[in-house]
Amino acid sequence: MQLYQFAYSPYAAKVRKYLELQNRSFEVVEVPYMDRRDVAKLSNQVVLPVLVDGANIIADSARITAYLDGPERDASAVVYEQWADSILEDVAFRLASPAVERKIVELNGGREDVGAMYRYIKERKFGAGCIDAWAAAAPALTAKLRSLLDPLAAKLSNQPFLLGASPTLADAAVWGNLAMLEWAMPGWVDRQAPDLAGWYGHL
């Protein structure tokens, strides 16, 4: 298997972790931010992640996890995944975006067009100046994210994983959002969510 990804993506992080939890053998292919030609050839689109499993090419993280599960899909884990991919991600990505922009520019040799493209994609959806507004709102976004994470932390204080004794897609989906924050702002979990640090590190 090959997983085409952007390292900062919470959706890619979710799939990576789920592949690991299933003990799958796979190769990560980091896609250059400004060159998605290989992805377009594979899947006729440029959205990541994309999983290649022989002749099977699956785009979209939820479709990928459904493919990995096959008929043994756990409904409770899927509910967690849907929540993490929407409600949790909506806050986490806003908090991470200013740092993600800076880091991808740095990783691309300081290219201004990389930052401009990242900003253009976000502003096209969320409006001009959104990244600067999110940077200014970081304390409020952090507090909102904590309010979403607190019930999970309470649950994990009584059991090792979100659905019990073993890790599932539920854990991978939540972990992916924290992985994005860690990629953008190393040490974020220890600083802002220390009650989840043990679970995060164990995964």
C-alpha positions, -999 to 999 in steps of 0.1 A, spaced: 0 0 0 10 36 -6 -5 66 12 -2 99 -7 -4 127 18 4 161 31 21 155 65 1 183 82 -33 169 72 -54 156 101 -71 133 76 -38 118 64 -27 115 101 -59 96 109 -53 72 80 -17 67 88 -25 59 124 -53 35 114 -31 17 91 -6 13 119 -33 1 143 -43 -25 118 -7 -36 114 -7 -29 77 24 -25 57 24 7 38 47 34 23 41 71 29 45 93 -2 48 130 7 33 151 -21 50 184 -29 26 211 -19 29 228 -53 31 197 -75 1 174 -73 5 159 -108 11 123 -95 -20 125 -74 -40 138 -104 -28 109 -126 -38 84 -99 -72 97 -89 -82 123 -114 -84 149 -86 -59 167 -63 -74 161 -29 -54 142 -3 -50 116 12 -51 90 -15 -45 53 -8 -31 30 -35 -36 -7 -28 -26 -25 -60 -53 -17 -86 -75 0 -60 -71 37 -57 -92 54 -29 -95 91 -23 -110 108 8 -101 96 43 -135 83 53 -137 62 21 -102 49 29 -111 39 64 -143 22 51 -122 3 26 -97 -8 53 -126 -20 75 -145 -39 48 -177 -54 61 -165 -53 97 -173 -16 101 -178 -5 138 -207 20 139 -196 36 172 -161 42 158 -176 57 126 -196 82 147 -164 93 164 -147 96 130 -175 118 117 -174 140 147 -136 143 146 -135 150 109 -161 178 112 -167 194 145 -133 188 161 -113 194 129 -132 227 123 -117 242 154 -83 224 153 -75 234 118 -83 271 124 -60 270 154 -32 253 135 -35 271 102 -12 302 109 16 279 120 9 254 92 13 283 67 46 293 82 60 258 83 51 248 48 67 280 35 99 271 55 99 235 42 96 248 7 127 270 9 108 301 18 89 302 -14 63 330 -12 40 314 -37 36 284 -14 23 306 14 2 326 -11 -14 294 -24 -22 281 11 -37 314 20 -57 316 -12 -72 282 -7 -83 291 29 -95 326 20 -115 313 -9 -136 293 15 -135 313 47 -130 349 35 -102 374 32 -79 377 62 -92 345 78 -57 332 88 -48 364 105 -81 364 122 -76 329 135 -41 338 147 -56 367 167 -83 344 181 -59 317 192 -68 319 229 -105 316 222 -99 288 197 -78 269 222 -105 273 249 -131 260 224 -109 231 215 -104 222 251 -142 222 256 -144 196 229 -115 175 243 -125 176 279 -152 149 277 -127 126 259 -101 132 286 -127 123 312 -135 91 294 -98 82 289 -93 87 327 -113 55 332 -102 34 302 -72 32 279 -89 40 246 -120 58 235 -141 27 230 -125 5 256 -95 -17 260 -82 -16 224 -75 13 200 -100 18 172 -108 41 143 -122 64 170 -88 69 185 -71 73 151 -96 100 141 -92 122 172 -54 115 172 -52 128 137 -63 163 147 -38 165 176 -11 152 152 -18 182 130 -14 206 159 18 188 170 32 190 134 25 228 133 33 236 169 55 209 185 47 203 221 11 215 218 -4 184 234 18 186 265 12 223 269 -25 225 261 -39 190 267 -17 173 292 -45 151 303 -44 135 268 -7 134 265 -4 98 278 -31 85 254 -16 105 225 19 92 232 7 56 237 -10 56 203 
